[in-house]
């Protein structure tokens, strides 16, 4: 009786192994890469905001590496411009252009990065430069002709946190939309006074690159 039970049990195990083999068409699947997803991209995002109560335009460009669809690290740069009232008797016309740029380290943690729609929290920390451009007779803005050598620009520290919604169009294209808040150190411009570019901005842009260069890949090999 014991021999019969042992034989039945052995036959059952053998049949189970055969069934598992048939389910994979007599192939055994294994991973030939580590389960880490790499990515790299170039992003361009126009933004709208306000500086000192006046409309302002921003254009952000960033280059970043994406680790496992969970965090980005790279470099970010933004140029900006805002037409401001001319409250001095130095510059011509009723308006001047406050212009400049800033940039630095870009960090962006990502939640639900393996889904079509995800949320992220970008942060830029760096520095910038601001200047005043004078309005010429033809309506264009140009560098102010300050005859003395005081310099008409100044540098500042800036941090810019935000929130983004990300949509994965394909392996190579991603759309981002969100808002940021600029935390700006004050700067001082000759004849114009003390100023900063603190405030919110909103924008929508594109990220073009490869977002899953190291995606998990399965290769079938004959048993």
Phi and psi in degrees as GROMACS dihedral restraints (atoms count N, CA, C in turn):
[ dihedral_restraints ]
;  ai    aj    ak    al  type     phi  dphi    fc
    3     4     5     6     1   -61.4    20    10
    4     5     6     7     1   -38.5    20    10
    6     7     8     9     1   -65.1    20    10
    7     8     9    10     1   -35.2    20    10
    9    10    11    12     1   -67.3    20    10
   10    11    12    13     1   -43.8    20    10
   12    13    14    15     1   -62.3    20    10
   13    14    15    16     1   -43.3    20    10
   15    16    17    18     1   -62.7    20    10
   16    17    18    19     1   -40.2    20    10
   18    19    20    21     1   -66.2    20    10
   19    20    21    22     1   -42.7    20    10
   21    22    23    24     1   -62.9    20    10
   22    23    24    25     1   -44.1    20    10
   24    25    26    27     1   -62.7    20    10
   25    26    27    28     1   -41.9    20    10
   27    28    29    30     1   -63.9    20    10
   28    29    30    31     1   -41.8    20    10
   30    31    32    33     1   -63.8    20    10
   31    32    33    34     1   -37.7    20    10
   33    34    35    36     1   -63.6    20    10
   34    35    36    37     1   -45.7    20    10
   36    37    38    39     1   -62.2    20    10
   37    38    39    40     1   -42.8    20    10
   39    40    41    42     1   -63.0    20    10
   40    41    42    43     1   -43.7    20    10
   42    43    44    45     1   -64.1    20    10
   43    44    45    46     1   -36.4    20    10
   45    46    47    48     1   -63.3    20    10
   46    47    48    49     1   -42.0    20    10
   48    49    50    51     1   -64.7    20    10
   49    50    51    52     1   -40.7    20    10
   51    52    53    54     1   -63.5    20    10
   52    53    54    55     1   -41.0    20    10
   54    55    56    57     1   -63.8    20    10
   55    56    57    58     1   -41.8    20    10
   57    58    59    60     1   -64.1    20    10
   58    59    60    61     1   -37.6    20    10
   60    61    62    63     1   -65.9    20    10
   61    62    63    64     1   -41.3    20    10
   63    64    65    66     1   -65.9    20    10
   64    65    66    67     1   -32.7    20    10
   66    67    68    69     1   -62.4    20    10
   67    68    69    70     1   -28.3    20    10
   69    70    71    72     1  -104.2    20    10
   70    71    72    73     1    18.6    20    10
   72    73    74    75     1    56.2    20    10
   73    74    75    76     1    41.1    20    10
   75    76    77    78     1    60.2    20    10
   76    77    78    79     1    31.1    20    10
   78    79    80    81     1  -122.9    20    10
   79    80    81    82     1   148.6    20    10
   81    82    83    84     1  -110.1    20    10
   82    83    84    85     1   126.8    20    10
   84    85    86    87     1   -94.0    20    10
   85    86    87    88     1   141.1    20    10
   87    88    89    90     1  -148.5    20    10
   88    89    90    91     1   158.6    20    10
   90    91    92    93     1   -90.5    20    10
   91    92    93    94     1   129.7    20    10
   93    94    95    96     1   -98.6    20    10
   94    95    96    97     1     3.2    20    10
   96    97    98    99     1  -136.5    20    10
   97    98    99   100     1   158.3    20    10
   99   100   101   102     1   -70.5    20    10
  100   101   102   103     1   152.8    20    10
  102   103   104   105     1   -80.8    20    10
  103   104   105   106     1    61.6    20    10
  105   106   107   108     1  -127.8    20    10
  106   107   108   109     1   129.6    20    10
  108   109   110   111     1  -104.8    20    10
  109   110   111   112     1   123.2    20    10
  111   112   113   114     1  -106.2    20    10
  112   113   114   115     1   158.4    20    10
  114   115   116   117     1  -159.3    20    10
  115   116   117   118     1   159.6    20    10
  117   118   119   120     1  -151.0    20    10
  118   119   120   121     1   141.0    20    10
  120   121   122   123     1  -154.5    20    10
  121   122   123   124     1   164.1    20    10
  123   124   125   126     1  -117.3    20    10
  124   125   126   127     1   125.7    20    10
  126   127   128   129     1  -116.7    20    10
  127   128   129   130     1   142.5    20    10
  129   130   131   132     1  -131.3    20    10
  130   131   132   133     1   123.9    20    10
  132   133   134   135     1  -137.6    20    10
  133   134   135   136     1   108.1    20    10
  135   136   137   138     1   -72.3    20    10
  136   137   138   139     1   144.4    20    10
  138   139   140   141     1  -137.4    20    10
  139   140   141   142     1   155.2    20    10
  141   142   143   144     1  -122.8    20    10
  142   143   144   145     1   140.5    20    10
  144   145   146   147     1  -158.8    20    10
  145   146   147   148     1  -163.8    20    10
  147   148   149   150     1  -136.4    20    10
  148   149   150   151     1   144.1    20    10
  150   151   152   153     1  -127.7    20    10
  151   152   153   154     1   121.8    20    10
  153   154   155   156     1    52.9    20    10
  154   155   156   157     1    38.5    20    10
  156   157   158   159     1    82.3    20    10
  157   158   159   160     1     1.1    20    10
  159   160   161   162     1  -112.5    20    10
  160   161   162   163     1   152.3    20    10
  162   163   164   165     1   -60.3    20    10
  163   164   165   166     1   145.2    20    10
  165   166   167   168     1  -143.7    20    10
  166   167   168   169     1   143.0    20    10
  168   169   170   171     1  -111.8    20    10
  169   170   171   172     1   143.0    20    10
  171   172   173   174     1  -132.2    20    10
  172   173   174   175     1   145.9    20    10
  174   175   176   177     1  -131.8    20    10
  175   176   177   178     1   115.0    20    10
  177   178   179   180     1  -105.0    20    10
  178   179   180   181     1   135.0    20    10
  180   181   182   183     1  -127.7    20    10
  181   182   183   184     1   132.2    20    10
  183   184   185   186     1  -139.6    20    10
  184   185   186   187     1   152.0    20    10
  186   187   188   189     1  -129.3    20    10
  187   188   189   190     1   123.1    20    10
  189   190   191   192     1  -146.9    20    10
  190   191   192   193     1   157.1    20    10
  192   193   194   195     1  -102.5    20    10
  193   194   195   196     1   137.5    20    10
  195   196   197   198     1  -110.8    20    10
  196   197   198   199     1   121.4    20    10
  198   199   200   201     1  -102.1    20    10
  199   200   201   202     1   111.2    20    10
  201   202   203   204     1    56.4    20    10
  202   203   204   205     1    29.1    20    10
  204   205   206   207     1    55.8    20    10
  205   206   207   208     1    25.5    20    10
  207   208   209   210     1  -119.8    20    10
  208   209   210   211     1   -24.2    20    10
  210   211   212   213     1  -156.5    20    10
  211   212   213   214     1   144.5    20    10
  213   214   215   216     1  -112.8    20    10
  214   215   216   217     1   146.5    20    10
  216   217   218   219     1  -143.2    20    10
  217   218   219   220     1   133.4    20    10
  219   220   221   222     1  -179.3    20    10
  220   221   222   223     1  -149.7    20    10
  222   223   224   225     1  -126.1    20    10
  223   224   225   226     1   142.4    20    10
  225   226   227   228     1  -131.0    20    10
  226   227   228   229     1   139.1    20    10
  228   229   230   231     1  -137.7    20    10
  229   230   231   232     1   141.1    20    10
  231   232   233   234     1  -136.2    20    10
  232   233   234   235     1   135.4    20    10
  234   235   236   237     1  -108.5    20    10
  235   236   237   238     1   150.5    20    10
  237   238   239   240     1  -145.3    20    10
  238   239   240   241     1   161.5    20    10
  240   241   242   243     1  -155.8    20    10
  241   242   243   244     1   142.6    20    10
  243   244   245   246     1  -149.7    20    10
  244   245   246   247     1   125.1    20    10
  246   247   248   249     1   -77.8    20    10
  247   248   249   250     1   123.7    20    10
  249   250   251   252     1  -119.8    20    10
  250   251   252   253     1   153.3    20    10
  252   253   254   255     1   -65.8    20    10
  253   254   255   256     1   142.8    20    10
  255   256   257   258     1   -86.9    20    10
  256   257   258   259     1   104.6    20    10
  258   259   260   261     1  -100.7    20    10
  259   260   261   262     1    18.6    20    10
  261   262   263   264     1  -118.3    20    10
  262   263   264   265     1   168.2    20    10
  264   265   266   267     1  -106.8    20    10
  265   266   267   268     1    18.8    20    10
  267   268   269   270     1   -98.1    20    10
  268   269   270   271     1   -46.6    20    10
  270   271   272   273     1   -87.4    20    10
  271   272   273   274     1   147.0    20    10
  273   274   275   276     1   -78.6    20    10
  274   275   276   277     1   154.3    20    10
  276   277   278   279     1    80.9    20    10
  277   278   279   280     1   177.0    20    10
  279   280   281   282     1   -91.8    20    10
  280   281   282   283     1    -8.7    20    10
  282   283   284   285     1  -134.1    20    10
  283   284   285   286     1   151.2    20    10
  285   286   287   288     1  -130.9    20    10
  286   287   288   289     1   162.4    20    10
  288   289   290   291     1  -108.7    20    10
  289   290   291   292     1   115.5    20    10
  291   292   293   294     1   -85.4    20    10
  292   293   294   295     1   115.8    20    10
  294   295   296   297     1  -135.1    20    10
  295   296   297   298     1   161.8    20    10
  297   298   299   300     1   167.4    20    10
  298   299   300   301     1  -160.9    20    10
  300   301   302   303     1  -160.7    20    10
  301   302   303   304     1   162.2    20    10
  303   304   305   306     1  -151.8    20    10
  304   305   306   307     1   159.6    20    10
  306   307   308   309     1  -169.7    20    10
  307   308   309   310     1   172.1    20    10
  309   310   311   312     1   164.5    20    10
  310   311   312   313     1  -153.1    20    10
  312   313   314   315     1   -74.4    20    10
  313   314   315   316     1   133.6    20    10
  315   316   317   318     1  -111.7    20    10
  316   317   318   319     1   124.2    20    10
  318   319   320   321     1  -126.4    20    10
  319   320   321   322     1   139.8    20    10
  321   322   323   324     1  -151.1    20    10
  322   323   324   325     1    93.3    20    10
  324   325   326   327     1   -65.4    20    10
  325   326   327   328     1   144.8    20    10
  327   328   329   330     1  -126.3    20    10
  328   329   330   331     1   134.4    20    10
  330   331   332   333     1  -106.9    20    10
  331   332   333   334     1   139.6    20    10
  333   334   335   336     1    59.6    20    10
  334   335   336   337     1    40.0    20    10
  336   337   338   339     1   -65.5    20    10
  337   338   339   340     1   -19.1    20    10
  339   340   341   342     1   -87.7    20    10
  340   341   342   343     1     4.7    20    10
  342   343   344   345     1  -103.8    20    10
  343   344   345   346     1   169.4    20    10
  345   346   347   348     1   -65.7    20    10
  346   347   348   349     1   -37.3    20    10
  348   349   350   351     1  -118.7    20    10
  349   350   351   352     1   129.7    20    10
  351   352   353   354     1  -136.6    20    10
  352   353   354   355     1   172.9    20    10
  354   355   356   357     1  -126.4    20    10
  355   356   357   358     1   143.4    20    10
  357   358   359   360     1  -139.3    20    10
  358   359   360   361     1   165.7    20    10
  360   361   362   363     1  -130.8    20    10
  361   362   363   364     1    82.5    20    10
  363   364   365   366     1   -69.8    20    10
  364   365   366   367     1   149.3    20    10
  366   367   368   369     1  -144.4    20    10
  367   368   369   370     1   125.7    20    10
  369   370   371   372     1  -115.0    20    10
  370   371   372   373     1   132.1    20    10
  372   373   374   375     1  -128.2    20    10
  373   374   375   376     1   124.7    20    10
  375   376   377   378     1  -176.9    20    10
  376   377   378   379     1  -145.9    20    10
  378   379   380   381     1  -141.8    20    10
  379   380   381   382     1   169.5    20    10
  381   382   383   384     1  -151.4    20    10
  382   383   384   385     1   179.3    20    10
  384   385   386   387     1  -139.4    20    10
  385   386   387   388     1   135.1    20    10
  387   388   389   390     1  -126.3    20    10
  388   389   390   391     1   149.9    20    10
  390   391   392   393     1  -148.9    20    10
  391   392   393   394     1   169.8    20    10
  393   394   395   396     1  -113.0    20    10
  394   395   396   397     1   131.1    20    10
  396   397   398   399     1  -110.3    20    10
  397   398   399   400     1   135.8    20    10
  399   400   401   402     1   -91.3    20    10
  400   401   402   403     1   145.9    20    10
  402   403   404   405     1   -84.2    20    10
  403   404   405   406     1   123.7    20    10
  405   406   407   408     1   -85.8    20    10
  406   407   408   409     1   176.6    20    10
  408   409   410   411     1   -65.8    20    10
  409   410   411   412     1   -27.8    20    10
  411   412   413   414     1   -83.7    20    10
  412   413   414   415     1     4.4    20    10
  414   415   416   417     1    91.0    20    10
  415   416   417   418     1    -9.5    20    10
  417   418   419   420     1   -83.5    20    10
  418   419   420   421     1   158.6    20    10
  420   421   422   423     1  -102.5    20    10
  421   422   423   424     1   140.2    20    10
  423   424   425   426     1  -142.5    20    10
  424   425   426   427     1   169.1    20    10
  426   427   428   429     1   -60.1    20    10
  427   428   429   430     1   138.8    20    10
  429   430   431   432     1   -70.9    20    10
  430   431   432   433     1   133.5    20    10
  432   433   434   435     1   -81.9    20    10
  433   434   435   436     1    67.4    20    10
  435   436   437   438     1   -76.0    20    10
  436   437   438   439     1   119.2    20    10
  438   439   440   441     1   -76.3    20    10
  439   440   441   442     1   -28.1    20    10
  441   442   443   444     1   -85.9    20    10
  442   443   444   445     1   162.4    20    10
  444   445   446   447     1   -95.6    20    10
  445   446   447   448     1    50.8    20    10
  447   448   449   450     1   -85.6    20    10
  448   449   450   451     1   -21.5    20    10
  450   451   452   453     1    81.3    20    10
  451   452   453   454     1   132.7    20    10
  453   454   455   456     1  -115.8    20    10
  454   455   456   457     1    33.5    20    10
  456   457   458   459     1  -142.3    20    10
  457   458   459   460     1   165.7    20    10
  459   460   461   462     1  -153.2    20    10
  460   461   462   463     1   152.8    20    10
  462   463   464   465     1   -98.5    20    10
  463   464   465   466     1   163.4    20    10
  465   466   467   468     1  -156.8    20    10
  466   467   468   469     1   157.3    20    10
  468   469   470   471     1   -92.1    20    10
  469   470   471   472     1   145.5    20    10
  471   472   473   474     1  -147.7    20    10
  472   473   474   475     1   143.2    20    10
  474   475   476   477     1  -127.1    20    10
  475   476   477   478     1   140.8    20    10
  477   478   479   480     1  -137.9    20    10
  478   479   480   481     1    90.5    20    10
  480   481   482   483     1   -83.3    20    10
  481   482   483   484     1   163.7    20    10
  483   484   485   486     1  -169.2    20    10
  484   485   486   487     1  -175.1    20    10
  486   487   488   489     1  -136.4    20    10
  487   488   489   490     1   133.6    20    10
  489   490   491   492     1  -126.0    20    10
  490   491   492   493     1   147.4    20    10
  492   493   494   495     1  -105.3    20    10
  493   494   495   496     1   127.0    20    10
  495   496   497   498     1  -112.7    20    10
  496   497   498   499     1   136.6    20    10
  498   499   500   501     1  -125.2    20    10
  499   500   501   502     1   120.9    20    10
  501   502   503   504     1   -84.1    20    10
  502   503   504   505     1   102.5    20    10
  504   505   506   507     1   -71.6    20    10
  505   506   507   508     1   -44.6    20    10
  507   508   509   510     1  -156.5    20    10
  508   509   510   511     1  -174.3    20    10
  510   511   512   513     1   -64.6    20    10
  511   512   513   514     1   -21.7    20    10
  513   514   515   516     1  -112.3    20    10
  514   515   516   517     1    -6.2    20    10
  516   517   518   519     1  -138.7    20    10
  517   518   519   520     1   135.1    20    10
  519   520   521   522     1  -137.7    20    10
  520   521   522   523     1   140.2    20    10
  522   523   524   525     1  -105.7    20    10
  523   524   525   526     1   134.5    20    10
  525   526   527   528     1  -123.3    20    10
  526   527   528   529     1   143.7    20    10
  528   529   530   531     1  -144.4    20    10
  529   530   531   532     1   138.2    20    10
  531   532   533   534     1   176.3    20    10
  532   533   534   535     1  -164.9    20    10
  534   535   536   537     1  -134.6    20    10
  535   536   537   538     1   159.8    20    10
  537   538   539   540     1  -137.2    20    10
  538   539   540   541     1   159.8    20    10
  540   541   542   543     1  -126.2    20    10
  541   542   543   544     1   124.2    20    10
  543   544   545   546     1   -88.0    20    10
  544   545   546   547     1   121.8    20    10
  546   547   548   549     1  -105.4    20    10
  547   548   549   550     1   100.2    20    10
  549   550   551   552     1  -112.7    20    10
  550   551   552   553     1   136.0    20    10
  552   553   554   555     1   -71.1    20    10
  553   554   555   556     1   147.6    20    10
  555   556   557   558     1   -71.4    20    10
  556   557   558   559     1   147.5    20    10
  558   559   560   561     1  -127.6    20    10
  559   560   561   562     1   161.3    20    10
  561   562   563   564     1  -125.2    20    10
  562   563   564   565     1   126.3    20    10
  564   565   566   567     1  -110.9    20    10
  565   566   567   568     1   138.7    20    10
  567   568   569   570     1   -56.1    20    10
  568   569   570   571     1   131.5    20    10
  570   571   572   573     1    70.5    20    10
  571   572   573   574     1   -14.3    20    10
  573   574   575   576     1  -100.0    20    10
  574   575   576   577     1   -30.9    20    10
  576   577   578   579     1   102.8    20    10
  577   578   579   580     1  -166.0    20    10
  579   580   581   582     1   -87.2    20    10
  580   581   582   583     1   137.6    20    10
  582   583   584   585     1  -151.9    20    10
  583   584   585   586     1   168.5    20    10
  585   586   587   588     1  -151.4    20    10
  586   587   588   589     1   172.7    20    10
  588   589   590   591     1  -118.9    20    10
  589   590   591   592     1    31.5    20    10
  591   592   593   594     1   -61.2    20    10
  592   593   594   595     1   146.6    20    10
  594   595   596   597     1   146.2    20    10
  595   596   597   598     1   172.7    20    10
  597   598   599   600     1   -86.4    20    10
  598   599   600   601     1   154.2    20    10
  600   601   602   603     1  -145.3    20    10
  601   602   603   604     1   149.0    20    10
  603   604   605   606     1  -124.2    20    10
  604   605   606   607     1   152.5    20    10
  606   607   608   609     1  -167.2    20    10
  607   608   609   610     1   167.1    20    10
  609   610   611   612     1  -140.2    20    10
  610   611   612   613     1   135.9    20    10
  612   613   614   615     1  -151.8    20    10
  613   614   615   616     1  -174.7    20    10
  615   616   617   618     1  -121.8    20    10
  616   617   618   619     1   145.4    20    10
  618   619   620   621     1  -117.7    20    10
  619   620   621   622     1   123.0    20    10
  621   622   623   624     1  -118.0    20    10
  622   623   624   625     1   124.2    20    10
  624   625   626   627     1   174.9    20    10
  625   626   627   628     1  -149.0    20    10
  627   628   629   630     1  -125.4    20    10
  628   629   630   631     1   118.8    20    10
  630   631   632   633     1  -101.1    20    10
  631   632   633   634     1    -2.9    20    10
  633   634   635   636     1  -146.9    20    10
  634   635   636   637     1    55.2    20    10
  636   637   638   639     1   -63.7    20    10
  637   638   639   640     1   -30.1    20    10
  639   640   641   642     1  -110.8    20    10
  640   641   642   643     1    33.3    20    10
  642   643   644   645     1   -63.5    20    10
  643   644   645   646     1   152.7    20    10
  645   646   647   648     1   -61.7    20    10
  646   647   648   649     1   133.0    20    10
  648   649   650   651     1  -128.7    20    10
  649   650   651   652     1   134.7    20    10
  651   652   653   654     1  -107.9    20    10
  652   653   654   655     1   134.5    20    10
  654   655   656   657     1  -121.8    20    10
  655   656   657   658     1   134.6    20    10
  657   658   659   660     1   -95.5    20    10
  658   659   660   661     1   133.5    20    10
  660   661   662   663     1  -131.0    20    10
  661   662   663   664     1   141.3    20    10
  663   664   665   666     1   -65.2    20    10
  664   665   666   667     1   139.4    20    10
